[in-house]
Amino acid sequence: MKKILPFLIAIFLILSHSVQADDYLHPSGYNIVSSYSINDSVTTFGDTIIITRTITNNEYFNLSGLFLSDHIPSIFQIIDQTVEIDESPVDFIFSGAQNDMIYPGYSTYHWTLDSPVDGELVNNLLHSGENLTIRYWAVSTDIGNYTFPLHSACFVADGEGYFVISDSLEVRVVISSGIDDDPETNNLLPNFIISTAYPNPFNAEVRVQYEGKGIGGQQMEFEIYNVLGQKVHHKTVARSSNKGEFHWRTTGVSGSGIYFYQINTASARCGGKLVLVK
């Protein structure tokens, strides 16, 4: 086992790297470049991937009516995002997650950057020579192999409509990115957390129990996000034990909804989905 350890580490490093999909512009023949990439093809359970989308307008005309969509596995939940043109933040309209809208088991998200609709007015043209970058962070809540099957974009330029479609990408979610020489422990990180929430679905209060290894004595953060990626609850505590629980009372929250929690320490993290039923 000692002799093959360097080989296994090399294989993991090869498998774990940024991946990029090929984007196709229709109609073709124009100097408008679109890209879609994920920062890592292998990630750990409860960790975050970063998806980056860019559109670069190298034509002489401006792009208007900018609308982008993505369909990602429902075990990934978007918790933060930025939208910039030439590294400057711009206004946009965001919608999602719409579950099972196109593919079963997938969530659909939309970004609108140029819309004349009353009450939803955003007006961002991509001028000649400018670059649009949308970057979003998504946390995984399960393990397995997942396909990111389709993302698209559409816009209008020089009196003609354009759209972009892409190839699919694969991401593997594992319980640990470490490789241990001990076969009895090679599935777990030196420091890790596992958690469960109950009752779930819940009405007024939910308890999130956790247990881990090597986390006692560390500062712990308990965070809850809604489906728009907005943080609705945050608590920071110092716990001496490797196990315990957090409580969330939904005072002031109106209506049912889906939420996502994260437990973070300096050396480990985990997360999961909560279903609030009012």
FENFEN-V565820 format. One line per field, one symbol per residue. phi: phi as a letter, one per 30 degrees, with the letter a starting at -180 (. if undefined). psi: psi as a letter, one per 30 degrees, with the letter a starting at -180 (. if undefined). burial: + if it has 9 or more other ideal C-beta (glycine too) atoms within 8 Angstrom, else -. Layout:
# FENFEN-V565820
phi: ???
psi: ???
burial: ???
This chain:
# FENFEN-V565820
phi: .ddceedddddddddcadbbcdcbcbddjcdbcbbbbbdadbbceicccccbbbbccccdcdcbidbbbbbbeddcbdcaabbbchicdbdaccbkdcdhdcbdibccbbbccbbcddibdbbbccdeicbcbcbbcbccbackcbccdabbbbabahibdbbbbbdcbcbcccdacdbcdcddbdcbdebabbbbcadadbccbbcccbaabicdicdcccbbbdddiddcabbcbccdcdblaccbcddiccidlcbbcbcbbdbaaaaacbccbc
psi: eeefeeeeeeeeeefjlkkklkkkkkllglijkklklkfkfkllkflklkkkkkkkjglfllklhkkklkjlkffkkkfllkkkjhgkklklkkklkjkgeekkglkkkkkkfjkgkkfhjkijkjlkflkkkkkkkkkkgllakkkjfkllkllkkhgkkllklllllkkkklfkfljkfjffggfkleklkllkklljlldfkkkjklkakgfkflkkkjkklafggkkfkkkkljkflglallkjkhkfkklllklklkkkafflllllkkjkj.
burial: ----+--++--+--++--+++-+-+------+-+++++-++++++++++++++++++-+--++++++++++++++++++-+++++----+-+++-+++-------++++++++++------+-+++-+-++++++++++++----+-+-++++++++----+++++-++++++++++--------+-++-+++-+-+--+-+--++++++-++++--+-++++++++-+---------+------+-+-+--+----++++++-+--+++++++++--
